[in-house]
Amino acid sequence: MDADPESGVSIFLDGTEQCCYGGTSLSSPLSLGVWARLQSAHQNKLGFAGPVLYTGAVALPSAASPAGFHDIIVGANGLYTALPGYDLVTGLGLSLIHI
């Protein structure tokens, strides 16, 4: 999900377009919404998303990385810096670029 406020989404507030909103306030609920749709499509048999995400991330960053993932290693949120692998800025340190 796009967490960059510069390329996030536009919203309408009192009939006026406001641009651009992003960050975890956008990407987190979008991710949860996708997981909910996947759960519904699989009769709620997928379970908790955490183990699925971490299992896919175990080999990262490496040549064996699952297709569509890339590690975010540049950037900061004012408190923490993005680094290879897990970090406190991006969590898993991953960005899914396509499904």
C-alpha positions in Angstrom: 0.0 0.0 0.0 1.2 3.5 -0.8 2.2 5.2 2.5 3.8 8.2 0.9 1.8 11.4 1.4 3.2 12.8 -1.8 1.7 10.1 -3.9 -1.1 9.0 -1.6 -4.8 9.7 -2.1 -6.9 12.8 -2.5 -10.0 13.2 -0.3 -12.9 15.6 -0.5 -13.6 17.7 2.6 -16.7 19.9 2.5 -16.8 19.5 -1.2 -13.2 20.6 -1.7 -10.5 18.3 -2.9 -7.6 18.0 -0.4 -4.4 16.4 -1.7 -2.5 14.3 -0.8 -2.9 12.0 2.2 -0.8 8.9 2.9 1.2 7.3 5.6 0.2 4.4 7.8 -3.2 6.2 8.4 -3.9 5.3 4.7 -1.9 2.1 4.1 -2.8 0.3 7.3 -6.6 0.3 6.8 -6.2 -0.4 3.1 -4.1 -3.4 3.9 -6.6 -4.6 6.5 -9.4 -4.2 3.9 -7.5 -6.3 1.4 -6.9 -9.0 4.0 -10.7 -8.9 4.9 -11.6 -9.4 1.3 -9.1 -12.3 1.0 -10.6 -13.8 4.2 -14.1 -13.6 2.8 -13.0 -15.1 -0.5 -11.5 -18.1 1.4 -14.4 -18.6 3.8 -12.4 -17.1 6.7 -9.9 -20.0 6.6 -6.7 -17.9 6.2 -6.4 -17.0 9.9 -4.3 -14.2 11.4 -2.2 -12.3 8.8 0.9 -11.9 10.8 2.4 -15.4 10.4 1.7 -15.3 6.7 3.4 -11.9 6.3 6.4 -12.9 8.4 6.8 -16.3 6.7 7.0 -14.5 3.4 9.6 -12.1 4.8 12.0 -14.6 6.3 14.3 -14.7 3.3 14.4 -10.9 2.8 16.4 -9.2 1.7 18.0 -11.8 -0.5 17.9 -13.1 -4.1 15.3 -15.6 -2.8 12.8 -12.7 -2.0 9.3 -13.4 -3.0 8.3 -11.7 -6.3 6.8 -8.2 -5.8 8.6 -7.4 -2.6 11.4 -4.9 -2.1 13.1 -3.8 1.1 12.7 -0.1 2.1 16.2 0.9 3.2 16.1 4.7 2.7 14.0 7.2 4.7 13.1 8.1 8.3 10.1 9.1 10.3 11.8 11.6 12.6 12.5 9.0 15.2 13.8 6.0 13.3 15.7 5.3 10.1 14.7 2.6 7.5 17.4 -0.1 7.3 17.7 -3.4 5.5 15.3 -6.0 6.9 13.0 -5.3 9.8 13.0 -1.7 11.1 10.8 0.5 13.2 9.9 2.8 10.3 8.5 0.2 8.0 7.8 -2.8 10.3 8.7 -5.7 8.1 10.7 -3.3 6.0 8.9 -4.4 2.9 6.8 -2.9 0.3 4.5 -5.1 -1.9 4.7 -3.5 -5.3 2.3 -5.9 -7.0 0.2 -8.9 -6.2 
